[in-house]
Amino acid sequence: MAREKLLAGHAVKRLRRRSGLTQAAMAEALGVSASYLNLIERNQRALPAGLLVQLAERFDFDPRALTAGEPGGGAEAIRRRLGDPMFADLEVDRAEVEEWLAAAPGGAEAFARAFDRVGGVGPVAAAADDTGGTVRREIERWRNHFPDLDAAAEALSDELRLVAADLYGALVERLRVKHGLAIRVLPVEVMPDLLRRLDLHARQLQLSERLDASSRTFALAVQLAQLEARAEIEALARGAGFADRAAERLFRRHLAGYFAAALMMPYARFLRAGEATGYDIDILQRRFGAGFEQVAHRLTTLQRVGARGLPFFMIRIDRAGQSSKRYAGASQSVLVEAEGRCPLWRLHHAFDRPGATVTQLVEMEDATRWFTLARTVAAQGGSIGAGASAVTAEFAIGLGVAAAQAVTLTAARGVDVAGAATPIGTGCRTCYRAECPQRSAAPAGRALLVNERERGVSAWGFAGD
């Protein structure tokens, strides 16, 4: 902290406003002058380490948030948006963007939101009418951490442990005794297109034999969430205020799954196990009877006040690079927010090494560095169909954490997190790295340069700032 300047004026100002304080009131609480706090908020003074500690103690927040929430995602994210062809004639350079962020952070954030709303090429582009995007924004508003659900799941987990050491057996008994539901595992021929079905007439929760042990436990936990966490889920769904009924249902499904994961991996026990094992996913899977994807998702939720875990992000893609799950959590990583992905990121390489964990240290254009790991998983239920027409859904799960925070990870042993990293971007149309051998297109808004006498590493030369 003493060697690097921390310019966090935007975050300090948001923290002050959320606390309902004037500059004078916050300055008095921190023991500094109002003029000095004003300079910090305007990024004309760095935030000293001592003042950072005071802010964390007095206002109970995660200090990592100070560097995570710049308007519009920061200067590089704003520049990517300005790379859209509609702005090509303006020639806004890096210095102008930085001046804009310092002088009018609210205006920069408003521009970013408006641009993303209409579905531009920005890193968080998502149409307002897109149901999945609407739900994801609500999840990220909570940083994928829902304290009430965690507390309820943890209390229920402790209660179930008194009944039986085997969670699956305890869930079966709970559903039978308290809710009058029997569990029945049915053959594929009976449930060819379903993995789980609640038959209220027969008072049965029917599961497909395709489901493995962890997926069966998760299915029972989801059902219990719908029955016993209904009030908490209802309150969160109402608070989201979705205009779209489909979005509300999708959000409820996410919350039920969140509760189920929290029931299988109770917060305090899971966090202790994570820290004790260096977040060794294989050990966490065995210890909690969960699948790789379930553990990966759970790692993005560890943001309880006073007991925070590492701020992981998670993404799930198919072989075509399409994402079906993205959770930034507290990481605020552009690798999750971006619509495009870089082929140099080894997330894609996981498909060539089924079951193996692929690790990589990467560096973005804005110099942020991430330690990432990836592994393939099969979809719940495995293959559908038979013979030559059988289809097996396969995904790559990517996890990542800021490189500086990866030193405690088992997966990062032997990796110099301060050493050489692979330079990557967020897709060719939003990446401004000139000498990239993998480039497939020039950045949006940049003039293509063609020289008949020369051929560079990339065939797609383009004009600079």
Buried (B, 14 or more C-beta within 10 A) or exposed (E): EEEEEBBBBBBBBBBBEEEEBEBEEBBBBBEBEEEBBBEBBBBEBBBBEEBBEBBBEEBEBBBBBBBBBBBBBBBBBBBBBBBBEEBEEEEBEEEBBBEBBBEEBEEBBEBBBEBBEEBBBBBBBBEEEBBBBBBBBBBBEBBBBBEBBBBBBBEBBEEBBEBBEBBBEBBBBBBBEEEEBEBEEBEBEEBEEEBBBEEEEEEBBBBBBBBEEBBBBBBBBBBBBBBBBEEBBEEBBEEBEBEBEEBBBBBBBBBBBBBBBBBBBBBEBBBEBBEEBBBBBBBBBEBBBBBBBBBBBBBBBBBBEEEBBBBBBBBBBBEEEEBEBBBBBBBBBBBBBBBBBBBBBBBBBBBEEEEEBBBBBBBBBEEBBBBBBBBBBBBBBBEBEEEEEEEEBEBBBBBBBBBEBBBEBEBBEEBEBEEEBEBBBBBBBBBBBBEBEBBEEBBBBBEEEEEEEEEEEBEBBBEEE
